[in-house]
């Protein structure tokens, strides 16, 4: 479970002769006191485009290690080596407002990754 009490599953489980797939995960960032700064910081890349930095020390290692883990790397900017926001990580972080306004897009992104059993990502499946 993460620090908010949500279950985190990245393993296959067999029950009654059936094997489950790994779950897709969307990391929804809660707005606190009107801001998301408790978890993310805005910045700029080498071309002046917007970037995000996450305070990964605020999440469990299994979450942190399944972020920025595309293989091969999926870059937003090849020169700056900044990861793609939606596909550069198995676990995509989104602001809660974005999640609520784009629910289907967020869920489809997570489902697509899980449907392929995490293919294209270096997954850490154990704590």
C-alpha positions in Angstrom: 0.0 0.0 0.0 1.1 3.5 -0.6 1.2 6.2 2.1 -2.4 7.1 1.4 -3.6 3.5 1.9 -4.1 2.7 -1.7 -3.1 -0.8 -2.9 -0.2 -1.0 -5.4 -0.1 -4.2 -7.5 2.5 -4.9 -10.1 2.5 -8.6 -10.0 0.6 -11.4 -11.6 -1.5 -13.6 -9.3 -2.9 -17.0 -10.1 -6.3 -18.1 -8.6 -8.4 -21.0 -9.6 -6.3 -21.7 -12.6 -6.5 -18.2 -13.9 -3.7 -15.7 -14.1 -4.3 -12.0 -13.6 -2.4 -9.3 -15.4 -0.4 -6.6 -13.6 -2.6 -3.5 -12.9 -2.3 -0.2 -14.6 -1.6 2.6 -12.2 -2.4 6.3 -12.3 -0.7 8.4 -9.6 -3.2 11.2 -8.8 -1.6 14.1 -7.1 -3.9 15.6 -4.5 -4.3 19.4 -4.4 -3.3 20.7 -0.9 -4.0 24.3 0.1 -4.8 25.2 -3.5 -1.4 23.9 -4.8 0.4 20.8 -6.0 3.8 22.1 -4.9 4.0 19.6 -2.0 4.7 16.9 -4.7 5.9 18.7 -7.9 7.9 21.6 -8.9 7.7 23.4 -12.3 10.8 24.1 -14.2 12.1 24.6 -17.7 14.3 22.5 -20.0 17.2 23.5 -22.1 14.9 25.0 -24.8 12.8 26.9 -22.3 9.9 24.5 -22.4 8.0 23.6 -19.2 9.2 20.5 -17.2 8.1 18.9 -13.9 10.2 17.6 -11.1 8.5 15.2 -8.6 9.4 14.9 -4.9 9.9 11.2 -5.1 11.0 10.9 -1.5 7.3 11.4 -0.7 6.3 8.0 -2.2 7.3 4.4 -1.5 10.3 3.1 -3.4 8.2 0.7 -5.5 6.3 3.7 -6.9 9.4 5.8 -7.3 11.3 3.0 -9.1 8.4 2.5 -11.5 8.4 6.1 -12.6 10.8 7.3 -15.4 11.4 3.7 -16.3 10.5 3.4 -20.0 12.7 1.0 -22.0 13.9 2.3 -24.3 13.5 5.8 -22.8 10.6 7.8 -24.2 11.8 11.4 -24.2 9.8 14.6 -24.4 13.1 16.2 -25.4 16.0 14.1 -26.6 18.6 16.9 -26.1 17.5 17.7 -22.5 16.8 14.1 -21.6 13.4 15.0 -20.1 10.9 12.1 -20.1 7.6 12.1 -21.9 4.8 13.1 -19.4 2.4 10.3 -20.3 4.5 7.5 -21.7 8.0 7.9 -20.1 6.8 6.1 -16.9 4.8 3.1 -16.1 3.1 5.0 -13.3 2.0 8.4 -14.7 1.4 11.2 -12.2 -1.4 13.6 -12.9 -3.0 16.5 -11.0 -6.4 15.6 -9.5 -8.1 18.3 -11.5 -6.6 16.9 -14.8 -7.6 13.4 -13.7 -11.2 14.4 -13.1 -11.4 16.3 -16.4 -9.6 13.6 -18.5 -10.7 10.4 -16.7 -11.0 8.3 -19.8 -7.6 9.4 -21.2 -5.8 8.6 -17.9 -7.4 5.2 -17.4 -6.8 4.2 -21.1 -3.2 5.1 -20.7 -2.8 2.9 -17.6 -4.8 0.1 -19.2 -2.7 0.2 -22.4 0.4 -0.3 -20.3 -1.0 -3.1 -18.2 -2.5 -4.8 -21.2 1.0 -5.2 -22.6 2.1 -6.6 -19.2 4.4 -3.6 -18.8 6.3 -4.3 -22.0 8.4 -1.2 -22.8 9.1 -0.5 -19.1 11.7 -1.8 -16.6 9.3 -2.8 -13.8 10.2 -3.3 -10.2 7.5 -5.7 -8.9 8.6 -6.2 -5.3 9.2 -3.8 -2.5 
